[in-house]
């Protein structure tokens, strides 16, 4: 073997160890509940088949999940945050309305975050969970708005982009609290979103590997995970496919540009592997939307909402207030 062959073998062995370490970091969080992973696989299948209207057996499976009060609250508040127009004129709003408002990959992303956020947060001290959820909500806001404004991304892919990498922080924190605090201070002092080399020294794996394994555990197939990794690593040797790769790469490019430089690029960088110009009116709308959803006054921590959040004051659209108002008027003396 040549020296180059030895180097390649060493790198491949190191990569295998990294994937093994990433998998082991997730063991304490347990397996994903079957009803969620089955739902994700179903949604991915319909997306890959180009299905926009999910057949009734599949609908029933997703609707059963959505009727859970915590998931119902998640759907309501993510809609209120990013797509408030869906809530207008609904008296009352129904689960079916929310189901029909989203495409298969949108549902897959929302359900995944709903499950992961609660499952991971249970294993982390409450006063430390902010170190995960603060950057997570920022990444979700940028990804969601980018996905809605740029159809080449899409809402679900915008959510799945960088946000999953911050959920990987939960695994780092659970494994080594002191090491994670050191890492957090390191990122803050250098104004970095991530430091792959630091992660690999501390945990023998990196956030991209942990995120990819999370995707597979949730029910997304290995092809999706591979395209996700290639986008996060900006791998120019792995050409993006049209179903997943291009969307993940465009999302990463826009999220990175906004979160690290506060701007939306006119076009995608070369590593994306797809020519895409972003018109000035789209960039202006995206920046305006981001200013709105990321302001303290308008920010909704939609993943923190639960059954207690469903009430006539917080979620009036679920209650038939219009009928009540009409009845009151009919009964009042003229």
HELIX and SHEET records of a PDB file:
HELIX    1   1 UNK A    3  UNK A   25  1                                  23    
HELIX    2   2 UNK A   27  UNK A   29  5                                   3    
HELIX    3   3 UNK A   34  UNK A   48  1                                  15    
HELIX    4   4 UNK A   56  UNK A   66  1                                  11    
HELIX    5   5 UNK A   69  UNK A   82  1                                  14    
HELIX    6   6 UNK A   84  UNK A   87  5                                   4    
HELIX    7   7 UNK A   95  UNK A  100  1                                   6    
HELIX    8   8 UNK A  104  UNK A  121  1                                  18    
HELIX    9   9 UNK A  126  UNK A  149  1                                  24    
HELIX   10  10 UNK A  155  UNK A  160  1                                   6    
HELIX   11  11 UNK A  163  UNK A  175  1                                  13    
HELIX   12  12 UNK A  177  UNK A  190  1                                  14    
HELIX   13  13 UNK A  196  UNK A  203  1                                   8    
HELIX   14  14 UNK A  207  UNK A  218  1                                  12    
HELIX   15  15 UNK A  222  UNK A  232  1                                  11    
HELIX   16  16 UNK A  245  UNK A  261  1                                  17    
HELIX   17  17 UNK A  270  UNK A  272  5                                   3    
HELIX   18  18 UNK A  280  UNK A  293  1                                  14    
HELIX   19  19 UNK A  302  UNK A  304  5                                   3    
HELIX   20  20 UNK A  307  UNK A  309  5                                   3    
HELIX   21  21 UNK A  316  UNK A  318  5                                   3    
HELIX   22  22 UNK A  321  UNK A  331  1                                  11    
END                                                                             
